[in-house]
Amino acid sequence: MYDDRYPACAVHKDIFFKRHCNVHLYMKEKMAEDSWLLFIDGDVGVVNPRVLIEEYIQPGYDIYLFDRFWNWEFAALSYLVKNNDRGRAWVNGFATFEFQLPKSHHGTDNGALHPFMMFYLVPETRNETTRSRMSSLCLSIWNRSRSWDDVFAMEACVRTGYGWSRDLWTLHSHWTDDDFMMHAVKEHDLKPYPVDENERRACHISTLAGAWDGLCGCIFPAGEPWLMEGRLQLDPSVKRKILDRMANQILKSQMTALGNASGKILNL
């Protein structure tokens, strides 16, 4: 979604919220009713075409988010939404939430997604007179935030399942058969993988095996299935054990953040 596609989105000054405005208007004007839209960051890529996004859709649900995993935040980098009144209203609400950002280190759409979802799921928190003391305290951290540590404390305060994308670096570029997409696939991070027995190189950050094009890109002739880099493959059970251990560490970090948040709350 390029920035100038819809002039109506020019009111957005934050490019991250502007893209959600573009998505909303695209859904409204270009997409068939009840079709599905998958929003992804520019550095998210499919690494396993054998997995389909439809596998993540369950009857009765129109909006899908997932945990970032390496911390406790909802991922703003991708969402799956049905093009109906509910789905369009959610995307539009997220886009216009830019105009409710505090004058603090708010974390743009990454940080804003959490109070937005709190307001969306618990409507009484939208109003100062009806919101709970806890929700007020969480918002006060956001309103006074000076760093990402404060943003993370707010996120821990206001707030699991497996999603269709994860950060590539969490398992050092390794993949499993049940992976679908990877986030943080950036060209400036590409590194040559050691040469194989045929003196070919592959991209260390890539999960794909293909001919080396000299620019750390993998070439696949038209019509051929993707060849996954076997040296980077993990058994799904091994991945699950590693991620479970990481989840325990993340939980401890979340509790630490909550402890720090309580200190900030006591100083109000």
C-alpha positions as CSV (number, residue, x, y, z in Angstrom):
1,M,0.0,0.0,0.0
2,Y,1.8,3.1,-1.2
3,D,1.2,6.3,0.8
4,D,-0.5,8.4,-1.9
5,R,-3.0,5.9,-3.2
6,Y,-5.9,7.4,-1.3
7,P,-5.9,11.3,-0.8
8,A,-8.3,10.9,2.1
9,C,-5.4,9.4,4.1
10,A,-3.3,12.5,3.9
11,V,-4.7,13.6,7.3
12,H,-2.4,10.9,8.8
13,K,1.0,12.2,9.8
14,D,2.3,8.9,11.1
15,I,3.1,6.6,8.2
16,F,2.4,3.5,10.2
17,F,-1.2,4.6,10.8
18,K,-1.5,5.9,7.3
19,R,-1.0,2.5,5.9
20,H,-4.0,1.2,8.0
21,C,-6.1,4.0,6.5
22,N,-5.1,2.8,3.0
23,V,-6.0,-0.8,3.9
24,H,-9.4,0.3,5.1
25,L,-10.2,2.2,1.9
26,Y,-8.9,-0.6,-0.2
27,M,-11.2,-3.0,1.6
28,K,-14.1,-0.7,1.2
29,E,-13.6,0.1,-2.5
30,K,-11.7,-2.8,-4.1
31,M,-12.5,-6.0,-2.3
32,A,-15.5,-8.3,-2.5
33,E,-17.7,-8.5,0.6
34,D,-16.8,-11.3,3.0
35,S,-13.4,-11.8,1.3
36,W,-10.3,-11.9,3.5
37,L,-7.4,-9.4,3.7
38,L,-4.0,-10.3,5.2
39,F,-2.0,-7.3,6.2
40,I,1.8,-7.8,6.5
41,D,4.8,-5.5,7.1
42,G,7.2,-5.0,4.1
43,D,9.8,-7.3,5.8
44,V,7.5,-10.3,6.2
45,G,7.9,-13.0,3.7
46,V,6.4,-16.5,3.0
47,V,9.0,-19.1,3.7
48,N,6.8,-22.2,3.3
49,P,4.2,-22.1,0.5
50,R,2.9,-25.5,1.6
51,V,1.1,-23.7,4.5
52,L,-2.1,-21.7,3.6
53,I,-3.4,-18.7,5.5
54,E,-6.8,-20.3,5.4
55,E,-5.5,-22.8,8.0
56,Y,-5.7,-20.0,10.6
57,I,-9.3,-19.1,10.0
58,Q,-12.0,-20.4,12.3
59,P,-15.7,-20.1,11.9
60,G,-17.3,-17.2,13.7
61,Y,-14.2,-15.0,13.9
62,D,-13.5,-12.0,11.7
63,I,-10.4,-10.4,13.1
64,Y,-7.1,-12.2,13.9
65,L,-4.0,-11.0,15.7
66,F,-1.2,-12.9,17.2
67,D,1.5,-12.5,20.0
68,R,4.9,-11.3,18.9
69,F,6.2,-14.2,21.1
70,W,9.7,-12.8,22.0
71,N,7.8,-10.3,24.2
72,W,4.2,-10.1,25.3
73,E,2.9,-7.6,22.7
74,F,0.3,-8.1,20.1
75,A,2.0,-8.0,16.7
76,A,1.1,-4.9,14.7
77,L,3.2,-6.3,11.8
78,S,0.4,-8.5,10.5
79,Y,-3.4,-9.0,10.9
80,L,-6.0,-11.1,9.2
81,V,-9.4,-9.5,8.8
82,K,-12.7,-10.3,7.0
83,N,-14.0,-7.6,4.6
84,N,-17.4,-7.1,6.3
85,D,-18.8,-4.3,8.5
86,R,-17.0,-5.5,11.6
87,G,-13.6,-6.0,9.9
88,R,-13.7,-2.6,8.1
89,A,-14.7,-0.8,11.3
90,W,-11.8,-2.5,13.2
91,V,-9.2,-1.4,10.6
92,N,-10.6,2.1,10.4
93,G,-10.7,2.4,14.2
94,F,-7.1,1.3,14.4
95,A,-6.1,3.8,11.7
96,T,-7.9,6.8,13.4
97,F,-6.5,5.8,16.8
98,E,-3.5,7.9,15.7
99,F,-5.5,11.0,16.7
100,Q,-5.7,9.7,20.3
101,L,-2.0,9.2,20.8
102,P,-0.5,10.8,23.9
103,K,2.3,13.3,23.6
104,S,4.8,10.7,24.9
105,H,7.0,7.9,23.6
106,H,3.9,6.0,22.5
107,G,5.5,3.4,20.3
108,T,3.4,4.4,17.2
109,D,1.0,1.6,16.0
110,N,3.0,-1.2,17.9
111,G,2.3,0.5,21.2
112,A,-1.1,1.9,20.3
113,L,-2.5,-1.5,19.4
114,H,-2.8,-2.5,23.0
115,P,-4.9,0.4,24.4
116,F,-6.9,0.3,21.2
117,M,-7.7,-3.4,21.8
118,M,-8.5,-2.6,25.4
119,F,-11.0,0.0,24.3
120,Y,-12.3,-2.3,21.6
121,L,-12.8,-5.4,23.8
122,V,-13.9,-3.5,27.0
123,P,-15.8,-0.5,25.8
124,E,-16.3,1.0,29.2
125,T,-12.5,1.6,29.4
126,R,-12.9,4.3,26.7
127,N,-14.5,6.7,29.2
128,E,-12.6,8.1,32.2
129,T,-15.8,7.9,34.3
130,T,-16.4,4.2,33.6
131,R,-13.0,2.6,33.2
132,S,-11.5,0.6,36.0
133,R,-8.7,1.8,38.2
134,M,-6.3,-0.7,36.6
135,S,-7.0,0.4,33.1
136,S,-6.6,4.0,34.1
137,L,-3.2,3.2,35.7
138,C,-2.1,1.3,32.6
139,L,-3.0,4.3,30.4
140,S,-1.2,6.6,32.7
141,I,2.0,4.7,32.1
142,W,1.5,5.1,28.3
143,N,0.7,8.8,28.7
144,R,4.0,9.5,30.6
145,S,6.1,7.0,28.6
146,R,9.7,8.1,27.8
147,S,11.1,4.9,26.4
148,W,10.4,1.5,24.9
149,D,10.7,0.1,28.5
150,D,7.7,2.2,29.4
151,V,5.8,1.1,26.3
152,F,6.6,-2.6,27.2
153,A,5.4,-1.9,30.8
154,M,2.1,-0.5,29.5
155,E,1.7,-3.5,27.2
156,A,2.4,-5.9,30.1
157,C,-0.2,-4.0,32.2
158,V,-3.0,-4.2,29.7
159,R,-2.6,-7.6,28.8
160,T,-2.1,-16.7,23.8
161,G,-2.2,-19.3,20.6
162,Y,0.2,-19.6,17.7
163,G,0.2,-17.2,14.7
164,W,1.1,-17.4,11.1
165,S,4.3,-15.4,11.4
166,R,7.2,-15.1,13.8
167,D,10.5,-13.2,13.9
168,L,13.1,-14.9,11.8
169,W,15.9,-14.3,14.3
170,T,14.2,-16.0,17.2
171,L,15.5,-19.4,15.9
172,H,18.5,-18.0,14.0
173,S,16.8,-18.5,10.5
174,H,15.8,-22.1,11.2
175,W,12.4,-23.3,10.0
176,T,10.0,-26.2,10.4
177,D,7.3,-27.8,8.3
178,D,4.6,-25.9,10.2
179,D,6.1,-22.4,9.7
180,F,4.4,-20.2,7.2
181,M,5.8,-16.6,7.3
182,M,8.8,-14.9,8.8
183,H,9.1,-11.3,10.0
184,A,12.4,-9.2,9.9
185,V,13.6,-10.4,6.5
186,K,15.6,-7.4,5.7
187,E,18.1,-7.1,2.9
188,H,20.8,-5.4,5.0
189,D,20.8,-8.4,7.4
190,L,21.5,-10.9,4.7
191,K,24.7,-12.9,5.3
192,P,26.3,-15.6,3.1
193,Y,25.8,-19.1,4.4
194,P,28.9,-21.4,4.3
195,V,29.5,-23.0,0.9
196,D,28.2,-26.5,0.4
197,E,29.8,-29.5,-1.3
198,N,29.0,-28.0,-4.7
199,E,30.7,-24.7,-3.9
200,R,27.3,-23.0,-3.8
201,R,26.3,-20.4,-1.2
202,A,22.8,-19.7,0.2
203,C,21.6,-16.8,2.3
204,H,22.1,-17.4,6.0
205,I,19.0,-15.4,6.8
206,S,16.9,-17.2,4.2
207,T,15.2,-20.5,4.7
208,L,15.3,-21.1,1.0
209,A,17.8,-23.1,-1.0
210,G,18.5,-21.8,-4.5
211,A,21.1,-20.7,-6.9
212,W,23.4,-17.9,-5.6
213,D,22.8,-14.7,-7.6
214,G,25.8,-12.8,-6.1
215,L,23.4,-10.5,-4.2
216,C,22.3,-12.9,-1.5
217,G,19.2,-13.7,-3.4
218,C,17.8,-17.1,-4.2
219,I,16.8,-17.8,-7.8
220,F,14.0,-20.3,-8.7
221,P,13.0,-21.1,-12.3
222,A,9.4,-20.3,-13.1
223,G,7.0,-23.1,-12.2
224,E,9.4,-25.0,-9.9
225,P,8.4,-25.7,-6.3
226,W,10.3,-23.9,-3.6
227,L,13.3,-25.8,-2.2
228,M,13.7,-25.3,1.5
229,E,17.2,-25.0,3.0
230,G,17.6,-28.4,4.6
231,R,20.6,-27.4,6.7
232,L,18.3,-25.0,8.6
233,Q,15.4,-27.4,9.1
234,L,14.2,-28.3,12.6
235,D,11.8,-31.0,13.8
236,P,8.6,-29.2,14.9
237,S,8.9,-30.9,18.3
238,V,12.4,-29.4,18.8
239,K,11.1,-26.0,17.8
240,R,8.3,-26.3,20.3
241,K,10.7,-27.3,23.2
242,I,12.9,-24.3,22.4
243,L,10.0,-21.9,22.2
244,D,8.5,-23.3,25.4
245,R,11.8,-22.5,27.2
246,M,11.8,-19.1,25.7
247,A,8.2,-18.6,26.7
248,N,9.1,-19.2,30.4
249,Q,11.9,-16.6,30.1
250,I,9.4,-14.2,28.5
251,L,6.9,-14.7,31.3
252,K,9.6,-13.8,33.8
253,S,10.4,-10.7,31.8
254,Q,6.8,-9.8,31.7
255,M,6.5,-10.2,35.5
256,T,9.6,-8.0,35.8
257,A,7.9,-5.4,33.6
258,L,4.8,-5.6,35.7
259,G,6.9,-5.0,38.8
260,N,8.5,-2.0,37.2
261,A,5.0,-0.8,36.2
262,S,3.8,-1.1,39.7
263,G,6.6,1.2,40.8
264,K,5.6,3.8,38.2
265,I,2.0,3.5,39.4
266,L,2.9,4.0,43.0
267,N,4.7,7.2,42.0
268,L,1.6,8.7,40.4
